[in-house]
Amino acid sequence: MRSTITQRAWLAWQCLPRGRNGKPPPIRRLEIAHGLSNAQLRKLILGTTIRPSHDALLKMAAALKCDPVWLSTGEGQSPLAAMLADLSPSPHARGLSPREVTLFEGKAQKLAQRAPIRPRKVGQK
């Protein structure tokens, strides 16, 4: 589970449908489309703002296509990456079970703690 509103906002942004370049939609475009002031959503995603007003939180949740309660508290259903939702064979298979999420996050944490892989030099085994 994402523990801060910044982490949840970043995750929701990353789950939005991606453009031709493979990136999530530009934050500024989301701000304009949902009536947010300049850099309001960007500050939340980057961690500069951690307590938006209630009205701003509702607009941010709409822009990020997620539940405002989840965005604010972490309670409830987190968003699913659009590319995974498209690949899902049935509506019942759209989300991961809590056990699968725990396993994934545990493996991701172990991977992050590993030493970085250094590239080999040519001719080195």
Secondary structure by P-SEA (a helix, b strand, c coil): ccccaaaaaaaaaaacccccccccccaaaaaaaaccccaaaaaaaacccccccaaaaaaaaaaacccccccccccccccccaaaaaaccccccccccaaaaaaaaaaaaaaaacccbbbbccccc
